[in-house]
Amino acid sequence: MTPLRWLYLALAIWGAIHPMYYFISYMQATGTGLSGLIDAWYVNDSTTGLTWDLTIAAIALTVFVVSETVMRRNWIGLIAVPATFCIGVSCGLPLYLFLRAGPIRGAKDLE
């Protein structure tokens, strides 16, 4: 495995663990669960703007992942879509780059 793939994998793991730590800490501190966390995303214009920024980025990443997956027939790349929406762009993007940088299985000719 190349150093670049290792870096993508490390970023995907970091992107899954680091934000999730803060989400879980917030939900435990407030006792409101997921609905309270989602409400907090819209508490003011700053957090609402950031929420929409990440939502649009997640949609753009999904369109890219799906189109690349269909074109390259590298179906394992679709794992990045639920990772993006269940964890975040900070996990989904490097995860897809990690999967895309690997050898393609089942594709005979990409040209």
LORO-20229 format. One record per residue (C-alpha): z, x, y; residue number from 1; residue in one letter. Coordinates in nm, 4 decimals, padded with zeros to 6 digits, always signed. Example, Ala and Ser with C-alpha at 12.3 -4.5 7.8 and 13.67 -1.06 7.14 Angstrom:
((+00.7800,+01.2300,-00.4500),1,A)
((+00.7140,+01.3670,-00.1060),2,S)
This chain:
((+00.0000,+00.0000,+00.0000),1,M)
((-00.0951,+00.1349,+00.3418),2,T)
((+00.1606,+00.2054,+00.6164),3,P)
((+00.0051,-00.0740,+00.8234),4,L)
((+00.0656,-00.3277,+00.5458),5,R)
((+00.4276,-00.2076,+00.5189),6,W)
((+00.4642,-00.2585,+00.8946),7,L)
((+00.3226,-00.6137,+00.8736),8,Y)
((+00.5571,-00.6927,+00.5860),9,L)
((+00.8584,-00.5542,+00.7741),10,A)
((+00.7661,-00.7573,+01.0835),11,L)
((+00.7264,-01.0746,+00.8743),12,A)
((+01.0710,-01.0257,+00.7214),13,I)
((+01.2245,-00.9455,+01.0591),14,W)
((+01.0439,-01.2464,+01.2093),15,G)
((+01.1974,-01.4675,+00.9417),16,A)
((+01.5539,-01.3370,+00.9502),17,I)
((+01.6239,-01.2577,+01.3159),18,H)
((+01.5294,-01.5930,+01.4742),19,P)
((+01.6798,-01.7861,+01.1824),20,M)
((+02.0146,-01.6132,+01.2457),21,Y)
((+02.0226,-01.7582,+01.5975),22,Y)
((+01.9082,-02.1032,+01.4858),23,F)
((+02.1771,-02.1238,+01.2182),24,I)
((+02.4440,-01.9854,+01.4523),25,S)
((+02.3571,-02.2484,+01.7120),26,Y)
((+02.3630,-02.5334,+01.4609),27,M)
((+02.6979,-02.4177,+01.3221),28,Q)
((+02.8503,-02.3761,+01.6680),29,A)
((+02.7401,-02.7170,+01.7929),30,T)
((+02.7632,-02.9038,+01.4645),31,G)
((+02.4530,-03.1007,+01.5573),32,T)
((+02.2205,-02.9762,+01.2868),33,G)
((+01.8447,-02.9630,+01.3163),34,L)
((+01.8200,-03.2601,+01.5528),35,S)
((+02.0544,-03.0860,+01.7989),36,G)
((+01.8498,-02.7677,+01.7752),37,L)
((+01.5298,-02.9570,+01.8507),38,I)
((+01.6986,-03.1342,+02.1436),39,D)
((+01.7987,-02.7928,+02.2811),40,A)
((+01.4334,-02.6875,+02.2876),41,W)
((+01.3769,-02.9467,+02.5619),42,Y)
((+01.6972,-02.9042,+02.7637),43,V)
((+01.5184,-02.7667,+03.0725),44,N)
((+01.1724,-02.6704,+03.1958),45,D)
((+01.2125,-02.3110,+03.0804),46,S)
((+01.2895,-02.3938,+02.7181),47,T)
((+01.0322,-02.6737,+02.7168),48,T)
((+00.7662,-02.4299,+02.8399),49,G)
((+00.8614,-02.1781,+02.5722),50,L)
((+00.8561,-02.4497,+02.3063),51,T)
((+00.5054,-02.5549,+02.4066),52,W)
((+00.3931,-02.1918,+02.4286),53,D)
((+00.5019,-02.1310,+02.0698),54,L)
((+00.3631,-02.4654,+01.9501),55,T)
((+00.0190,-02.3886,+02.0919),56,I)
((+00.0331,-02.0371,+01.9444),57,A)
((+00.1283,-02.1840,+01.6054),58,A)
((-00.1643,-02.4273,+01.6179),59,I)
((-00.4065,-02.1499,+01.7177),60,A)
((-00.2747,-01.9304,+01.4362),61,L)
((-00.3154,-02.2165,+01.1889),62,T)
((-00.6771,-02.2720,+01.2923),63,V)
((-00.7423,-01.8982,+01.2558),64,F)
((-00.5686,-01.8743,+00.9176),65,V)
((-00.7489,-02.1752,+00.7739),66,V)
((-01.0910,-02.0638,+00.8984),67,S)
((-01.0413,-01.7058,+00.7778),68,E)
((-00.9074,-01.8241,+00.4441),69,T)
((-01.2066,-02.0480,+00.3836),70,V)
((-01.4507,-01.7776,+00.4919),71,M)
((-01.2871,-01.4967,+00.2924),72,R)
((-01.1759,-01.7204,+00.0022),73,R)
((-00.8405,-01.5459,+00.0098),74,N)
((-00.6369,-01.8594,-00.0639),75,W)
((-00.2996,-01.6824,-00.0697),76,I)
((-00.3308,-01.6516,+00.3091),77,G)
((-00.2544,-02.0223,+00.3413),78,L)
((+00.1118,-01.9380,+00.2752),79,I)
((+00.1258,-01.8285,+00.6386),80,A)
((+00.0763,-02.1885,+00.7601),81,V)
((+00.4071,-02.3326,+00.6319),82,P)
((+00.5788,-02.0043,+00.7207),83,A)
((+00.4582,-02.0501,+01.0782),84,T)
((+00.5793,-02.4091,+01.1129),85,F)
((+00.8981,-02.3809,+00.9059),86,C)
((+01.0132,-02.0401,+01.0306),87,I)
((+00.8026,-01.9475,+01.3325),88,G)
((+00.5056,-01.7565,+01.4657),89,V)
((+00.7168,-01.4403,+01.4484),90,S)
((+00.7029,-01.4693,+01.0685),91,C)
((+00.3704,-01.6466,+01.0127),92,G)
((+00.1474,-01.4078,+01.2070),93,L)
((+00.2655,-01.0795,+01.0528),94,P)
((+00.2782,-01.2473,+00.7105),95,L)
((-00.0855,-01.3488,+00.7401),96,Y)
((-00.1835,-01.0022,+00.8632),97,L)
((+00.0002,-00.8516,+00.5655),98,F)
((-00.1825,-01.0808,+00.3235),99,L)
((-00.5187,-01.0311,+00.4937),100,R)
((-00.4888,-00.6516,+00.4909),101,A)
((-00.4583,-00.6487,+00.1133),102,G)
((-00.7349,-00.6439,-00.1441),103,P)
((-00.9338,-00.9650,-00.1729),104,I)
((-00.9275,-01.1206,-00.5178),105,R)
((-01.2043,-01.3435,-00.6384),106,G)
((-01.4473,-01.2684,-00.3559),107,A)
((-01.7689,-01.1172,-00.4874),108,K)
((-01.9533,-01.0608,-00.1625),109,D)
((-01.8304,-01.1147,+00.1933),110,L)
((-02.1495,-01.0157,+00.3710),111,E)
